[in-house]
Amino acid sequence: MGNCGELCNFTAEFYTQAKMSTVQFIGSSDAKADSKGRVFLPANFRKVMQDAGEEGLVMRKDIFQECLVIYPESVWKTQLNTLRSKLSRWNRQEQQIFRQFAADAEILTTDANGRILLSRRYREMAGINQDVRFIGMDDTIEVWAKEKVETPFVQPEEFGNELERLMETGNEVTL
């Protein structure tokens, strides 16, 4: 086999990116934060990260809900780049939006025991005391104060009706 140059580099990069984009978190798991705010990242979510070759984590408060969102580093970079591509550096308001989005983020590290630290600031933002619920949200993980998610987000009948509407034949929306 000879040297394939740029084609091999492109192919290797494509497969690396494809592997990294396979992060998919599902389900939920309850945990308790200790007095310092350390909490075990659920083992099933750590496994997904490990299988996808993800190491870094970024956390920020959700923009719509009173919860925290944990992004694998590659997902965070994609989100940040997507937002940046939609905003002008030369528009004052758009620069402020980007600044706020980026400034509200924090790099997380997992200790040797699989714990992450939810800083006091973030716990206060999300109303988290001790009991937390991790919820897999496709390529991110949400962290909620457990008492805030004891009831369904959407009532069962309404949920069924909305899924039926969204998934009808000919409707291009996918969940």
N, C-alpha and C positions, 0 to 999 in steps of 0.2 A: 504494500500500500504506500502510495506517495503522500506528499504533504498536501493537504486539502485547503490550507490557508483560511481565508475569510469564511468560506462555507462551513468549515468545522467549527470556527469560533461562533458563527451565528447559530448553528445547530445546538452547540453546547449551551449557549446563553438561552436559547428558546426552551430547551428542556429544563434548565435550572429555573427559569421563570414559571414554566408550567407546573413544575413540582411545588414551587413556593405558593402558587395560587390555589393549591388544593386544600388549603386550610378550611375546615368546615366544622364548626362547633355546634353540637345539638344537645338538647336536654337541659336539665337544671340540677343544681346541687347546692345543699345548704352547708354552711360553715359558721364558725364563731371566730370573731376577731379577738385577739388578746388585748390587754390594757394598752399596749403600744400601737395597736392597729395592725398587727401582723395577722395574716390569715392564710391558710393553705389554699393554693390554687388547686382546684379539683384534679385528681390524677388523670381522669379521662381527657381533660383539656390539655394537661401537660403532655400526654401521649400524642394527641393530635399535633401539638407544636413540634414535638420531637420527630414524629414521622414526616413532617413537612420540612424539617431542617430549619425551623424557626428558633431563634434564640432570644432576640430582643422583644421587649414589650413596651408599649406606650399607653398611657391612660389619660383620659380627660373626662370632664363631666359631659353627659349627653346634652345636645343642644335643645332637645324637646322635653325630656323626661327628667325626673329627679332620681337619676341613677348615674353610675360611672360606666364608662366604656373602655375596655381593654382591647387594644389593637396589637396583633403581631406586627413587628417592625415593618415587614414588607407591605402589609395592608395599610399601615399608617402612611408610609411613603407614597403609596399609590393615591390615597385620599388627599394628602397634602398637595401632591403634584396636580391632581385633578382640579382641586380648588384653585391653586395658583394659576392654572391654564385658563380658568374662567374669569379671572380678575386682572385688572390693569394695575401695574405698579405706579402708574401716573394718575390714578384716580384716588383722591383722598379717602372717600368713603370705602371703596373696595380695599384699599390698603389697610384701613382700620379693621375691616371684617377679617382679613387674612391674619393680621396681627393678633386679634382676639382669639381666633381659632388656634393659632400656633402657641400663643402664650399660655393658654389654659391647659397645655399638655405637659406631661411629666414622664420621664423614662422610669420604668419599673425594673427592678432586678429580683430574680428569684434566688432565695438563699439555698444552701445545701439541703435543707429539709423540704423544699418546695413551697416556701411561704413567700408572699409578697407583702409589702408595707403599704397600707392605705393611710396616707398622711392625714393628720387631724383636719387640715383644710378640706380635703376631699371627702372625708367622712361627714363633716359638717354640711358640705354642699348637697350630699345625697341623703342626709338624715340617718346615717348609719351609726348605731351604737355598738352592738356586739354581734347580733345575729344577722348574717348576710345570706343572700341567695345569688348564686352565679347562674346566669342564663346564657346558653349558647345561642348566638344570633348570626348563624352562618359564618362569616369571616371575622366576627368580633365576639367578645364576651361582655355581657352586662353584669354589673354588680349592684344589687339592690339591698336596701334595708328589708329584711325578711317580712316584717309586718306590712310593708307596702304592697307586697305581691301575694298575700294570702288569698285574695279573691281574684277571679279571672280578669284579664285585661279587657276581654270582650265577653259578654254573656253568651252561653252556649248556643242558643237559638240564633242570635244575631251573627255569631261567628259562622255557623253553618250556612246561613243565608248569604253572607258576604263571600264565603269561599265558593259557594255555588255560582254566584254572580260572576266572580272573577275567573272561575275556571270553565265557564260555559264554552262550548265549541265555537270557534271563530274569534274568541276574545284572545288578544295577543299578550295579555298580562300574565306573567308567571311569578310565583312567589319564591 
